[in-house]
């Protein structure tokens, strides 16, 4: 959990969209598996943003994603 959060945060801060997208995809799957539907949907938005290379969206929203992830 915590390690995964740190990876997501680092990739966001480094603007490493490729790895950020991979981590968002993984988070989407894990959240779905544990029944955290809202978090899974949020992670999916981040995955799609990464695929579309929307670095502004990621920069503006990754902290909320991490906050929500830490609450689960």
ZITAPE-V992416 format. One record per residue. N is the residue number from 1. PSI is psi as a letter, one per 20 degrees, with the letter a starting at -180 (999 if undefined). OMEGA is omega as a letter, one per 40 degrees, with the letter a starting at -180 (NA if undefined). BURIAL is + if it has 9 or more other ideal C-beta (glycine too) atoms within 8 Angstrom, else -. Layout:
N;PSI;OMEGA;BURIAL
N;PSI;OMEGA;BURIAL
This chain:
1;f;a;-
2;g;i;-
3;g;i;-
4;g;i;+
5;g;a;+
6;h;i;-
7;g;a;+
8;g;a;+
9;g;a;+
10;g;a;+
11;h;i;+
12;g;a;+
13;h;i;-
14;i;a;-
15;k;i;-
16;n;a;-
17;h;a;+
18;g;a;-
19;h;i;+
20;g;a;+
21;g;i;+
22;g;a;-
23;h;i;+
24;h;i;+
25;g;i;+
26;g;i;+
27;g;i;+
28;g;a;+
29;g;a;+
30;g;a;-
31;g;i;+
32;g;a;+
33;h;a;-
34;j;i;-
35;j;i;-
36;m;a;+
37;g;a;-
38;g;i;-
39;g;i;+
40;g;i;+
41;g;i;-
42;g;i;+
43;h;i;+
44;g;i;+
45;g;a;+
46;h;i;+
47;g;i;+
48;g;i;-
49;g;i;+
50;g;i;+
51;h;i;-
52;j;i;-
53;k;i;-
54;m;a;-
55;h;i;-
56;g;i;-
57;g;a;+
58;g;a;+
59;g;a;+
60;h;a;-
61;i;a;+
62;h;a;+
63;h;i;-
64;g;i;-
65;g;a;+
66;h;i;+
67;g;a;-
68;h;i;+
69;g;a;+
70;h;i;-
71;i;a;-
72;999;NA;-
